[in-house]
Amino acid sequence: MDLDSILNHVAEKVEPHRGSGKVANYIPALASVDPNKFGLAIATKDGSCYRIGDAQEAFSIQSISKVFTLSLALQKMGDALWERVGREPSGSAFNSIVQLEHEKGIPRNPLINAGAIVVTDHLVENGDADAAINTLLGVLRDHAEDPSIDIDYEVAKSESETGARNRSLAHFMASFGNLDNEVEAVLSAYFRHCALSLSCSQLARAALFLAFDGEDPVTGERIVTSQRCRRINAVMMNCGHYDNSGDFAFRIGLPGKSGVGGGVLAIAPGEGAVAVWSPGLNDAGTSTVGAIALEALMAETGWSVF
Ligand code: DON
């Protein structure tokens, strides 16, 4: 398969749609990103990276970071995590609070904000948010074989300053006893992991293990068990785009995760990891152009899992 020429076709398909969707502005630091940006990278088994457009430019990965925190929390705590967070699609917006009251503070899944906050709580030991973030950064740099990966602290600060909704979710869950640490310690780690800044190339490389049953095919390092890898992918398929997950599965047919920075990660089992970035979003917070690009990529590669 000639992935370079496929990527050129994808770029042609995307061109008329460039700049469509709405750039997230509820986190002020994200509002100033150029809506015309578009990049896509595919990391494959032998460590090759096929890229097009702005694939080397770092962007705020936002909720895509929830996939890495989930993987880390499962490595650390094992399946006990599932006692405090579910694995069902919510059918609600990423920052919704409605189900938490009837469901006793147990979020529907680890990819909505409430669920990701519980996952982050698992990563913070004895209130030490800095240590949790340092561990996560180390893991990402290791997976991506790139020590330059970092957090955009301006984005993290901006999100904290406007984080009333996430604080509400966290306090509400704390009232049900579903947080071990202080709300501010958990959120301090949560805001920072959402503000991780990676390029499409770095992101696709960092997530490559998810396409190869939990083992990094380049280094041979086992990162999660095969069963856990499949389960993470299953959660991404059902919940990765919130109330847009059905549409994403219908159109693209791969486990994926969106972020309000305009990034989308998609995992093609046995083939590779794909990261796409274009800042304009649909109503559910998935990149409009990113989804169009992935749809075009699927039409040419046939990588859908269905
Ligand atoms: O907590 C938030 O609202 C953001 N840091 C992340 C939300 C997000 O990326 C939703 N995904 N599309």
Boltz pocket constraint, residues with backbone or C-beta under 6 A from the ligand:
constraints:
  - pocket:
      binder: B
      contacts: [[A, 61], [A, 62], [A, 63], [A, 64], [A, 94], [A, 95], [A, 113], [A, 159], [A, 166], [A, 190], [A, 194], [A, 258], [A, 259], [A, 260], [A, 261], [A, 284], [A, 285], [A, 286]]
      max_distance: 6.0
